[in-house]
Structure formats: structure tokens, C-alpha cells
Amino acid sequence: MVGGKVAKAVEELVAGLRQATDFTEQFRSYWESEKQWKARMEFILCHLPDYCDPPDGGGPLDQQLSLSMVWAKHLFLSCSYNKDLLDKVMEMADGIEVEDLPQFTTRSELMKKYQI
């Protein structure tokens, strides 16, 4: 029966997504708002297959989590980082939509605005 196979495949997909979401929940920082966490979790989930740790342990997952934090802090807190690093995380975040981002003004922009 085709319907049974499709239903089973959908159930397996949903179960896999729940498992991935539950796995990423342990990496949420206490200071992250729901909006910030949802964006960073999407970033993590998009790249999780690329950064899975080998069975004997290792660090690729730590690197991926660090990159997700760089991206989130840049977007939500206006932290600045090395250009190559920012280029990498922005490329990794391509396709992730985040609404209502805060708008920041730099010191240089303020100085230009109020020069006489």
C-alpha cells in the first residue's frame, strides 16, 4: 500500500526533525531570546550534517556552534569580527530569514552626521 509507505516516511522524517531539534536545544544560551534562539537553531540545523563529530569525539561540532554564535552576535548585538570570518558565516546563513533585526549606528556614522 503506497499510502502506508508514504505515511511511514513522513513519520520518520518528523521524528528525525524532533530529534535534531531536541539535540540542538542543549546549546541554547540563557541570554538568547526566543527570536534569537530560533534563528541560531536554524543556522545550526542547516549545517549540522556538515559538522557532525566523529564517533571517537572531536571538535567539528564545537566549530559549528562557534560559527553560529558569531553569526547571531553579529546580527543581534552588532558585534564585529574579522572580515573573512564574517564573510564565511554570512555565506553559511544564506537563505535564513530573520525579521525585525535591530538597527545599529556606529560611532563613525554618528560623527559624520553631526559634523559642522
C-alpha positions as CSV (number, residue, x, y, z in Angstrom):
1,M,0.0,0.0,0.0
2,V,1.6,3.3,-1.2
3,G,-0.3,5.4,1.4
4,G,1.2,3.3,4.3
5,K,4.8,3.7,2.9
6,V,4.3,7.5,2.5
7,A,2.8,7.9,6.0
8,K,5.7,5.9,7.5
9,A,8.3,8.0,5.6
10,V,6.6,11.2,6.9
11,E,6.5,9.9,10.4
12,E,10.2,9.0,10.2
13,L,11.0,12.5,8.8
14,V,9.1,14.2,11.6
15,A,10.7,12.0,14.2
16,G,14.2,12.9,12.8
17,L,13.4,16.6,12.9
18,R,12.2,16.4,16.5
19,Q,15.3,14.5,17.4
20,A,17.5,17.2,15.8
21,T,15.6,20.0,17.4
22,D,15.9,18.3,20.9
23,F,19.6,17.8,20.3
24,T,20.2,21.5,19.4
25,E,18.2,22.7,22.4
26,Q,21.1,21.9,24.7
27,F,23.2,24.5,23.0
28,R,20.8,27.4,23.8
29,S,22.4,30.2,25.8
30,Y,20.4,31.6,28.8
31,W,20.6,35.1,27.4
32,E,19.1,34.3,24.0
33,S,15.6,35.5,23.4
34,E,13.2,33.1,21.6
35,K,13.7,35.0,18.4
36,Q,17.5,34.9,18.6
37,W,17.4,31.2,19.5
38,K,15.1,30.2,16.7
39,A,17.4,32.0,14.2
40,R,20.6,30.4,15.6
41,M,18.9,27.0,15.8
42,E,18.0,27.2,12.1
43,F,21.7,28.1,11.4
44,I,22.8,25.1,13.4
45,L,20.3,22.7,11.9
46,C,21.2,23.8,8.3
47,H,24.8,22.8,8.8
48,L,24.6,20.0,11.4
49,P,25.3,17.3,8.8
50,D,28.5,19.1,7.7
51,Y,29.9,19.3,11.3
52,C,29.0,16.1,13.0
53,D,31.7,14.9,15.4
54,P,33.4,11.6,14.5
55,P,32.4,8.6,16.8
56,D,35.6,9.0,18.8
57,G,34.9,12.6,19.7
58,G,36.5,15.7,18.2
59,G,35.7,19.3,17.5
60,P,33.8,20.0,14.3
61,L,30.6,20.5,16.2
62,D,32.3,23.0,18.5
63,Q,33.4,24.9,15.5
64,Q,29.9,24.9,14.0
65,L,28.4,26.1,17.3
66,S,31.1,28.9,17.5
67,L,30.2,30.0,14.0
68,S,26.5,30.1,14.8
69,M,27.3,32.3,17.8
70,V,29.4,34.6,15.7
71,W,26.6,35.0,13.3
72,A,23.9,35.6,16.0
73,K,26.0,38.1,17.9
74,H,26.8,40.0,14.7
75,L,23.1,40.2,13.7
76,F,21.5,40.8,17.1
77,L,24.2,42.6,19.1
78,S,26.2,44.3,16.3
79,C,29.5,42.6,17.3
80,S,32.2,42.9,14.8
81,Y,34.7,40.3,13.7
82,N,37.4,39.6,11.2
83,K,36.1,40.2,7.6
84,D,37.0,36.7,6.5
85,L,35.1,35.2,9.4
86,L,32.1,37.4,8.8
87,D,32.1,36.6,5.1
88,K,32.1,32.8,6.0
89,V,29.2,33.0,8.5
90,M,27.1,35.3,6.2
91,E,27.6,32.8,3.4
92,M,26.6,29.9,5.6
93,A,23.5,31.9,6.7
94,D,22.4,32.5,3.1
95,G,18.7,31.7,2.9
96,I,18.0,32.1,6.6
97,E,15.4,34.8,7.0
98,V,15.4,36.9,10.2
99,E,12.7,39.5,10.6
100,D,12.9,42.8,12.6
101,L,16.6,42.9,13.2
102,P,17.8,45.7,15.4
103,Q,19.3,48.7,13.6
104,F,22.6,50.0,15.0
105,T,24.5,53.2,14.3
106,T,28.3,53.1,14.5
107,R,30.4,55.8,16.1
108,S,31.7,56.8,12.7
109,E,28.2,57.2,11.3
110,L,27.3,59.4,14.2
111,M,30.4,61.6,13.8
112,K,29.6,62.1,10.1
113,K,26.0,63.0,10.9
114,Y,26.9,65.7,13.4
115,Q,29.9,67.3,11.8
116,I,29.6,71.0,11.3
